Amino acid sequence: MRNHYADLMQNGVSRVFGLSSQAIEYQKALAGALRLPYPLLTDEAMELATALQLPTISAGDLTVYQRHALIVNDGVIEHVFFPIFPPDQHAQVVLDWLADNPEDMSAEQ
């Protein structure tokens, strides 16, 4: 998403967030190293994953979010992108959906 942030903004997206189950210290270091133009949110307790039944994967004691994207418009989840494969096409899949569904992005976000 980082490399397509400007494209997302030009196509009706008002905010982008990244979400991870990893610690906030890790998130801060990652956001800085990757020079992300959007904030990373942490959900170490996996509360959002549980509440929304978001896709996760576990290995040993570690549970992380699987790659997915949500279009949220005026507090309503309009669309879920999952699975995202191949990962390098993640942003383009979202951009294509936005181009095909401009009416879904018309409400205040």
Buried (B, 14 or more C-beta within 10 A) or exposed (E): BEEBBEBBEEBBBEEBEBBBBBEEEEBEEBBEEEEBBBEBEBBEEBEBBEEEEBBBEEEEEEEBBEBBBBBEBEEEEBBEBEEBEEEEEBBEEBBEBBEEBEEBBEEEE
